[in-house]
Amino acid sequence: MNYQPLYIITQAIVNLVAAISEAIGRLTVLTDQARALRLRRINRIRTIHGSLAIEGNTLSEAQITAILDGKRVIAPPREVQEVKNALAAYDRFDTWKPEAEKDLLEAHRMLMFGLIDEAGLYRHGGVGIMAGSQVIHMAPPANRVPHLMSDLFGWLAATDAHPLIASSVFHYEFESIHPFSDGNGRMGRLWQSLILARWNPLFADIPVESLIFEHQAQYYQALQESTQQTDSAPFIAFMLRMILDAVTASAPQVGPQVTLQVSELLAAIQGEMGREALQAVLSLSDRKSFRERYLKPALADRLIEMTIPDKPNSRLQKYRLTDEGRQWLTQNGDG
């Protein structure tokens, strides 16, 4: 295989690879199986939320959780379909091989099912990468796509580049080719996670996507810089920074810095309880103070969740502990 993507290994890239390797090594030692199972669900929801939000999906993590739990969510049907597709695709994540082109096509078919006519098929027309209304890259003609993708998979199977670098290079080259009529962004991010997960299984559950969403402008800027320089180093360095931040944030914590008020609220919740019931148990009369000092911080730290996330102000609204809230109570409760 003669095909070789163009990239220069800078000192910054070397340093980032070393830092991520050290951080993922620590995380591997510190993550017990029970915690991994608890966090898998939480991080998968964050990953799906981040990846779809970049593409304009407006559903919240709470709504995605509700869909995962089989509950009805009031939202645009296309956005609900996108979430259902992503949940189905991530359920198959462990069965796909990064170097298998047929698996990539199958993943695209699942991600885009019911959304486009060409789900699971390479595009037949021209496309470009958009950042808002601006075209930042025109992809190669459609008739070149099968050959370019075959070359890219051949390179991935043969390369001896570190998986952190190889996954970032693949992601960049994939976006440059833009092989599908739609869904290229979410597929590129999914496949990078898949390559990383074959190196270390923890990457299946590290929500790099949510960080990319938070730094969306820099994501597109890195793509554009790499295209202009004919060197994917800017994009590699950007992705490695996102990965390092995600790994660091995934390190086991004693728990969030919980105030006395929030800890009292967590201890008071039994099953699902409404605001009035919680105020009564805590002997609190001031509704505004309860909302600001107890409810809002606990919701922000994902220690509790609403039973009706679509209607925050519903008179039927109740609150319950999340997995993280129960974990915090287990670690910090009074027995």
N, C-alpha and C positions, 0 to 999 in steps of 0.2 A: 504494500500500500504506500504510494508516493505522496498522497495528500498530507499536508502539514499546515495546520492553522498558524497564523502569524501572531506571535506574542513574545515579549521579552520579559524574562524573570527579573524583576527589580528587587532591590534590597528590601523595600517595603513589603513586597509579596513574600519574600523569604521569612521576614520577621513575623508577618501575620500567620503564615503556615505553622511556624514554631509555636506561636502563642496559642493558636487554636488546638494544636496537637496536645500541648500541655494541659489546656483547660478541659478538653474532652477526656483526657486521661484521668484527671481528678474527678470529673463527673461520673465516669465509669465506675470508679472505686466507691464513690459516695452514694450512688443510686441503687437502692435495694429494689427487689422485684415488686414488692407491694406498692412502693412509691411510684415506680415506673408505670404500673397499671393505672394508678390514680391520675397521674399527670397526662397519660396518653390521651384520654378523652378531652381534657381541658385544652391541651396544646393542639390537638387535631382541630378543635373548633376554632382556635385562634389562627391556625394556619389557613383553614378554609376561608375564614372571614377576611384575613389579610389579602389572600390571593384574589378573591372575587371583588373585594372593595377596590383594588387597583383597576379592575375592569369596569367599575361603575356600579357594582351591586350595592344596594343600600341597606341590606338586612344586617341587624346587629348580632353580636355574639349570643345574646339571649334568645333571639328568634331562631338562629341556627341550632342552638341547643334544643329548642322546642321542636323543630323539625326532626332532629336526631331522635327525640323521644316519641316521635310519631304523633305530635300534636298539630292541630290546625293553626296556621299562621295567616293573618290577614296582611297580604303583601302582593306586589305585582307577580302574576303567575310565572313569568319568565325568570324572575329572580329566585323564586321558590324552586323552580326546576333546576336552575344552576346549582343551588345548594344541594338538592337531592342527588344530582349527578356527581358532585364533588365528594359527597359522603360515600356514595357507591364506589367511586374510583379509589378513594383512600382505603376502603375495605379490601380492595384487590392489590394494594400497594406491595405487599410482601411477596406476591406471586410473579411480579414482573422482573425481567432481567434488563439492566441498563443498556446493554449492547445489542438487544434484540429489536430490530426495526418493527417487527410485527406486533410486539408488545406496546410500542409507542403508538401505533395506529389503533390498537385496541383501547388504550387509555384515552386517546382523543375521541374515539367513538363513544365511550362512556361519559366523558366530561361534557360533550356537546350534544348528547342524545336529546332529540326533540327541540333543539335550538337552531340548528342549521341543517341544510340538506346534505352537505358533504361531510357529515360526522364520520371520522375514521378514514377519510380519503384526502390525499394531497390536493391542493387547490388547482383549479383550471384557469384562473384569471390572475391579473396583477394585484398586488397589495403593497402597502407601505406601513411603517411603524409610525403611529401617531402619538404625540404628546399634547393632549388637548386637541386643538384644531390645527396644530402644526405638524407637517410631515417631516420627520427627522431621518427617515431612511426609506428608500425605495428598494423593495426586495427584487431578487433576480426573476427573470421570466418563468412562468409556470412550467414550461417544457424542460427547464433545467433542474427542477426541484428533485425528481427521483434520483438523478445522478449525484447531485450535491449531498443529499441525505445519505445515500449509500456510501459516499466518501467519508462523511462525518462519522457514521457508525463504524466503518472500517478503522478509522483513526482511533476512536474510543476503545475498540477491542484490542488494539495493538499498542497503545501508548504506555510508556512507563512513567508518565508525569504523575506527581502526587495527586491522589483523588480530589483534594481540595482545589488544586489548580485545574485538573482535567474536567471536573464538574463545572467550574466557572467558564472554561473555554468552550465546553459543549453548549452551555447556556447561551453564551454570546453568539456563537456560530449559528445555533438554532434560530435565535431571534433575527440574525442577519438574513438567513435563508427564508424565514417566515413561511414555512411549508404549507400551512393551512389557511383557509379563507377566513377563519376566526378561531379564537382560543389559543393563539400562539404564546401569549404571555403566561397564561396559567400552565400550559404544557411545558414551557421552558423551565419554569420554577419547579414544577412537579418532578421533571426529569433530573434536575440538579439534585434535589432532595433524595431521589432514588439512587443516584450514583454515590452520594455521600453515605446513605444508609447501608450500602453494600460494603463500605469501608468500616463504618461503625454503626450498629443498629440503633443507637440512641438518636441518630439524625432523623429517623422516621418520626420522631415526636418532639423535635426542637422547632419552634415556630418562627423560622427565618422569615417566612412570608409577612408576618405582622410587622416586622422591622422594615422590610422593603416598603410596605404600605406607608409607614410613618416617614420614610425618606424617598417618596416616589419621584420627586423632582430630580434628586441626585441619581436615581436609578436610570432615568431617561438621559440625563446628562452624561453618565458614564457610558451608556450605549453609543451616544452621539460622538463623544470624544474618541472612543475606540474606532468607530467607523472613519472619522476624519483622519486619524493617525495610522490607519491600517495596522493596528496593533491592539489586541484586546487587553493589554495590561491595565488601563484605567478601569475597565469593567471588572477584571479579576480582583483588583485591589478593593474596589467598592464592595463586591460580593463577600470577600473575605472579612472585611470590617463588619458587615451585617452578620455573618456567621459567628464571628468572635463575640459580638454583643449578645447574640441569641444564646450561645453556649454559656456565657458568663451569667446571663439572667436566669438560665435554667438550673444553676447550681443550687443544691439543697439549702434552704433557708431555715432559720429557727422559726420564721413566720414573718408576716408583715408587721411593721411597728403599729401595734393595735393600741388605741387609747383605752382608758378605763371604761369610758361610756360604751365603746364598741364591744369590749370584752363582756360587759354586763348584758348587752343585747344578745350576743352569741349564746351566753349561758341561759338566757331566758327563753329562747325559741324552742318550742316543742312541736315538731311536725310543721304544719303550715298555720301561721297566725296573722291576723289582720293588725292594722296599726293601733286601733283602739285597744285590742286585747294586750298587745305588747306594752303600750303605755300604762295600762292598768297593772300588769305584772311588775313593771319597773317603778310604779307609783309616780308617774310623770304626768303633769297636767298641761304643760306648754307644748302644743302641737308643733310649732315652728322650731323650738329648741330640739325636740325629739328628732324631727326630720333632719336638721342641720348637723347635729352632734352625734346622732346614733345611726339613723338609716343611711344617709348619703355616704359617709365614710365606709360603712360596711359593704354597701353596694359597689362603691368605687374599687375596693380591694377584692371584690368578687368573693367575699366571705358569706354573703347572703344573696339571694336572687328573688325576683318577683315571680309569682305564679301566673300573672297575666302581663308578660313583658310588652305586648303590643299596646296596652292601655295603662300606662303608669299611674294615672289618676282615677282609675276605676274604683267605685265604692266596694267592689268585690275583691279588690287587690289583697293578696296575702304574701307573706314572706317566708322563706325557708332557708336552711343552711345549704351551702354548696359543698362539694367534696373538699374544697380548700378550707371552708369554715369548720367542717367536722375535723379535718386534719389539725387545724389550729387549736381547737378545743382539746383534742387528744393530747397534743404536745404541751399545752399551756393551762389546761383546766385543773380544777382542784381534785382530781382523782377520778 
